[in-house]
Amino acid sequence: MKIASHRFSLSTGLFKNWSLLTVASIVQTGLGFLATVRFARVLEAEAFGMYTVVITVVGILQLVAVLSIRNVAIREISRRRELMLPVALRSARLIGVATALCSGMLALYLSTEQGLNGWGVILSAILLLFANSLWTFTETLAFAVQEMRFSSILSITGSLVWFAAVVLVPASMLSVPLALAMFAVIQFLRASVYLLIEWRNGYFRRTAHGATVESAISAQALLKQSLPILGSALLAVPVMQLPLLFLGKFSGVEQVGYYGVGNKLTQPIALISSTLFHAIYPRLSGTFTGDPALFRRQAETFFFLLAGASFVFALSFGLFSREFVLLLFGSGYEPVTATFSAQIWMVSLWVLNNYFGSLLMASDNERSLLSVSIVNSIIIGAASFVGAQYGAFGLAVTSLVSCVITFFGYQWFLRRTVAGLLSEGRVLVMMGVLTAGAGATVSMSLSGLAERSALFAAAVISGVILQRRWLPDPMSVLRTRVKEV
């Protein structure tokens, strides 16, 4: 009875945490998307591109500013909660120093490379960098004790305030400097409130029960253990950030604006999948050591569910991308149609690649993950460099092709490290379906509505037949997994 009760509590806690993060992500993404629609409609594509460039540079430097201490700090605090105070102070000191150094790099880059003479934009970008670092620090402490409700509530509140600010400001006053300043102030206030809540809830009074400060992990060890994770995160930069910088350099900020709109449209699936990975990662890690057979079954189930959902999502939005873009952004952004169609398939494959990375981490194969990250960064970086010279659509297509290549790279590493993890035949069939769907969707994105509707119907019918003949029944698999729990 105790074992059954423990398993039920694990399942309940997993669902609760994932539900909180997912609801917050959906609300945050939805409001952020609506704010982007308003922002993109008011500003020209060039101004929106400049805003996207600044946010991209802040995102790149943010990786260095927080030093990837999050994972190590969560692990240390979750194992010994009474040592939260020393671990928190040492993490804060390291993050503070790194953020200060990155703020200088940010000011230098914006004033030289981008030619921004107005200090309003630069100061707002620096404030945003510090606010994001403070938010990462406070969220790390809460996640370490598996308390995610504050993060969800504050994320939703911040999104509401940001959306209200963008909507209520008159169109004649809305500009890139003002938008950056509002966003930075809202982020800083949100992080500050989070820190105050943690202080009042006693997060910094956990050194007790005979524990000494010296028994906590040192700042040097904290940094040393975080550096490999930081390296993997920096290797992921070519996937998310560098393409926009290449695009701005070779094709102009107007093309960055077009590509940025497509990024915003594809953001929901990326955020929802990210929260799902945060929720299932501890479960996969536990079953790998406790029950390897169950780990393999869970890994295959999650993969096919993700692949099926990605296919339906990408097919639906990719085929009708023109109507979707015109409805939300107007005729001025019609050139985004084919770009968005390619981007949605690229993000769908990126979700599956991230899932493979989670499997490598869950099976204690961090070195293999670092190796595949190096290979992927070279492939995607080269593809982005070439594609950015042909505008937003060229970048989207080369990024899609690079995701197909890296998919097979992940498969090769998984087969080498964990024998029999996924059925190779089924994975190849699913990948063939995704690749064919991507090619057909992108090539027909500018065709007539009747042709695209016919293709959609044919794809749905083919998908149902394929699922019944070659893939496991999702409801049957789900019932089996429930019985196992």
N, C-alpha and C positions, 0 to 999 in steps of 0.2 A: 504493500500500500504506500509506503514511503517513497519507493522508486517511482510508482505511477504518479503520485502527487508531485514529485520533483519534476518529472517530465511535463506534467500539465502546467506547472508554474513557468517552466522554461518557454513552452509554447505561448502561454498567455503574455509573458513579458516580451517575447520576440514580436508578437503581433501588435502589442500596445506600442512599443517603441517605433516599429515600422509605420504604424498608423499615424502616430504623431508627426513623424518626419515627413511622411507622404502628404498628409493634409497640409502641413505648412509649406511644403514645396509646391503643391498644386496652387494654393492661394497666392504664394509669393510669385510663382511663375506667371500665373494669370494676370495679376495686377501689374507686374513688371512688363508683361507683353502689351497690355492696354496702354500703359504709360509710354512704351516705345512707339506704338502706333500714333499716339498724339504728338510725340516728339518728332517722329519722322515726317509727319504731315506738315508740321509748322516749319521745320527747317528744310533747307535744300539738302540734296544728297551729299554735297561737299562738306557742309557743316556737320551733318550727322556722321560722316566718315571721320572728321577730326575728333569728334566725341568718342567714337569707337576706338580710334588709335590711342587716345589717352587712357581709356579704360583697359585696353589691351596691355599697354606698357605697365600700368599699375599691377595688373594680374601677374605678369611675368616676374616683376620684382617682389611681389607678395610671396612667391614660392621661396625665395631666398630669405626674406624678412622673417618668416616664421620657422625656418630651418628644419621643417618637418619634425619638430619636437612632439607634435600632437600624439602620434602613435606610441612613442616610448613613454611619454608622461601618463597617458591613459593606462598603459600596461602596469607601470610602477604603482600608480595610485590605486588601481583596482585590486592589486594584490595586497597592499598595505595602506588602507585608507587613513590610518593614524599618522602617516607621514605626508599627508597632502600639503601642509604648509611649507616644509622645506623644498619639496619637489616643485611646488607652485612658484616659490620665490626664485629658485634657480632657473626655472623655465622662463619666468618673466624677465629676468636679467639678460639672458641670452637673446630672447626675442626683441627686447628693447634696444640692445646694442645693434643687432642686425638690421632692425627697422630704421634706426637713425642713419646708418651707413647707406642703406638703400634709398632713403629720402634724398640724400645728396646726389646719388646717381640719377635719380628720377628728375631732379631739377636740372642737372647738367644735360640730360638727354632731351628734355622738352625744350630747353632754351637754345640748343644748338641744332640738333637733327630736325626738329619740327619747326624751328624758327618762331617759337611763341615768346613774344616780347611782353605780353601782359602777365604780371605776377599773380593775378587773380586765379588763372587756370593752374599755374604751377603750385600755388599754396593750397588750392582746393585738392589737387592730386596728392600732395604730401599728407594733408589731413586725412584723406581717404585711405592712404596706405597705413597710417597709424591706427585709424579706426578699425580697419580689417584685421590688423595684427591683434588688437585688443579683443575683438570679437572671437578670433580663433583661440586665444588664450582662455577666455571665460568659458567658451563652449567645450574646450578640452576638459576643464575641471568638472563640468556638469556631466559630460558623457562618461567620465571615469567612474562616477558613482551611479551610472545608468539613470540619470535624471534628465529627461529630454523635453519635458513640458515647457520649461522656461524658454528654451531655444525656439520651440514652435510658436509660442505666444508672442515673443518679441519679434520673430521673423514676420509673422502675419501683421503685427502692429506697424513695424517699420515699412512694410510694403503698402499698407493702407495710407500711411502718412506721405510716402513718396508719390503714390498715385494721386492723392488729393492735391499735393503741391504742384505736380505737373499739369493737372487739369485746371486748377483754379488760377494759376498765373496767366495773365493775358498773353495772347499769341504775339503781340507786338513786343513784349518784354522777354519772352523766352529765348534764351541764347545758350551757347555752349558753356561760357563761364558761369552763368547763373545755374544751369542744370548741374554742373559738376559741384558747385558750392552747396546746393541743396542736398544732393546725394551724399556728399561727404559729411555734412552736419548731421543728417539723419542717421547715418551709420555710426558716427561717434556717440550720439546720444543713446542709441540702441545698445551699443557695447557697454557704455557707462552704467546704464540701468541694470544690465546683466551682472556686472561686477558688484554693484550695490546689493542686488538680491542675494548673490552668493555670500557676501560678507554678513548680511543679516541672518542667513540660514546656517551660519557657523562653518562654512567650508574651510576657513582658515584657522580653525581651532581644533584640529584633529591630531595633533602631536600629543599622544597620551598613552596610557597603559604601559608605562616604562620604556616607550620607544624614545630613542635619542635622535637628534638632528643628524649626527654623524652616520647613523645607520641607513640614511636615505642615499639614493644615488647621487654622486657628485656631479657638479656642472660639467666637468670634463668628460665623464662617462656618458652623461646625458647627450652631450654634443656628439661624441664619438659614435654612439649607437644610432643617432639620428642621421648622420651623414650618408650612409648607404641609401636610406629612404629618400633623402633629399636628392641624391644623384638620380634615382629612378624618376622622381618628380620632374627634375630639370630635363631629363631625356624625353619626357612627355610634352615639353613645350612645343616642339615642331607640330604636334597634333592639333593643339588648340590656339596657340598664340602667334608663332612666327609667320604662318600663312598670311595673316592680315598685314603684318609689317612688310612682307615681300610684296603684297598686292599694292599697298600704298606707295612703295618705292618705284615699282615698275609700271603700274597702270593708273595711279592717281587715287586721291581720296574718294572720288565719286564711286569708283568700283568697290572701294572698301565699304561705302554706305550700302551698296547693293548686296554685297556679301554679308554685311552685318545684319541686314534685315532677314536674310535667310537663316542666319545663326539664331536670331531671336525666335523665328518660327519653329525651329527644331529643338529649342531648349527644353520644352516640357518632357520629351521622352528621355533626354539625357539626365535631367534632375530626378525624375521618378525612378529610373533605373539605378541612379546613384544611391538613393535612399534604400532601395531594395538590396543593393550589395552591402550597405552598412548593416542591414538587419540580418542577412543570411550568412555573412562571413563568420561570425562566432559559431554558428551552428555547424557549418561545414568544417571549421577547424576542429571542433570537438569530435565529430563523427569520424574524422580521418584517423585519429589515434584510438578512439574507442571501438569503432566498428567500420573497418575499411570497406566491407561489402555494401553497407548502408551508404557510405560516402559516395561510392560509385553510382548507386541507384539515384541518390539525390542529385548528384552532379548532372546526370543525363536528363533527369526530369526537368530541372531548372533550365538546362540548355534548350530543350525543345519548346518549353513554354515561352522562353525569351525569344527564340527564333520565330515562332509562330506569331507572337504579338508584334514583333518588329516587322514581319512581312505584311501583315494586315495594315499596320499603321503607315508604313512607307508606301504601300500600293495605293491606299485611299488618298493620302495627302499629295503624293507625287503625281498621280494622274490628273488630279483636279487642282494643281498648284496655281494655274492661271486664275481661276475663279476665286481661289482663296486670297491670292495676293491683291487682285483688283478690289475685292470686297473690303479688305482691311486698310490698304495703303493708297488706293487710287491708281489712276492710269500712269502717273509719274514713275511708278515702280514696276511697270509691266516687264521691263528687261530682267527682273528678278525671277520670272516664271521658270525658265529652264534651269537656272542656277539653284533655285530652291528644290526643284525635283531631284537634282543630283545630290544636293546636301542631305535631303531626308534619308536617302538610301545610304549615304556615307555614315550618317549618325547611327543608323540601324546596325550596320556592320561594326561600327566602333563600340556599340553596347556589347555585342558578342565578344569582341576582342578583350574588352575590360573584364568580362566574366571569366574568360580564360585566365587572365592575370590574377583574378581572385582565387581561382582554383590552384594556381601555382603557389600563391601565398598560403592558402589553407593547408596545402600538402607539404609545407616546410621546404619549399624550393625557391627561396629568395634569390639565390645566385642565378638560377635559370631565368627568373623574372628580370633580373638586371641584364642578363645577356640578351634576352629577346627585346628588352627596352632599347638597348644600344642599336640592335639591328633595325628595329622599327623606326627609331629617330633618324637614322641615315636614309631609309627608304622614303619616309614621309617628308623629311626635310628636302630631299632632292626633288621629289614630286611637286612639293609646294613651290620651290624655287622656279621650276620650269613652268608650272601651270599659272603662276601669278603674272607671268609676262603676257598672257593671253586674256586678261581680265577676270572678272568674278566667275564666269562660267568655266573658263579654262582651269581655274584653281579648283572649282568644285569637282570637275571630272577627274583631274589627276589625283585629288584626295580620295575620291571613290575607288579608283584603281589601286591606290596604295593600300587602302583598307582591305581589299580583296587579297592582295599579296601577303599582308601581315597576318591575315586570318590563317593562311596555311602555315606561316611561320610559327604561330602559337600552337597549331596542331602538331607540328613536328617536335617542338619542345615538350608538349604534354605527353606525347607517345614515348619520348625518351625517359621522362621522369616518373610517370605514373602509368604502369602497364594496365591495359584494359579499362582505361577510365571512360572513354566514350566510344560508341560503336562507329568505327571509321566509315563504313558504308553509308549509314544513315546521315552522318555529318556531311559527307560529300554530296548526298542527294539534296539535303537542305541547303547547302551552299550553292549548288547548281540552280536551285529554284530562286534563291535570293539574287544571284548574279543575273539570271535571265530576266527576272522581274525588274531589276535595276536598269538593265540595258533597254528593255522595251518601254519602260516608263519614261526615261529621260529622252529617248528618241521620239516619243509621241507626245511630249508635254505641250508642244505648240500645235498639235493637230486639232481637228474639230471635236466638239463635245460628243458627238455621236460615236466617232471612232474610239475615243477614250472610254466612253461608257461601255462599249462592246468589249474592249480589252479588259476592263475591270470585271465584267460578268464572266468572261472566259477564264480569267485568272482565279476567280473565286471558286468556280466549278472544278477547275483542275486542282486547286489546293485541297478541296474537300476529298476528291478521289485519291490524291496522293497521301493525305493523312490517314485515310481508312486502309489503304493497301500497304503502306511502308512504315508509317510512324505509329507510336503507341497512342491509344485513346486517352485524351487528357483527363476525362472524368474518371475513367477506370484507374489511371495512375494516381489521381488525387485521392480516390477512395482507399487505395492501397497504402498511400503514405499516411493517411489519417489513422488507419488501423495500426500501422507501425508505431505511431506516437502513442 
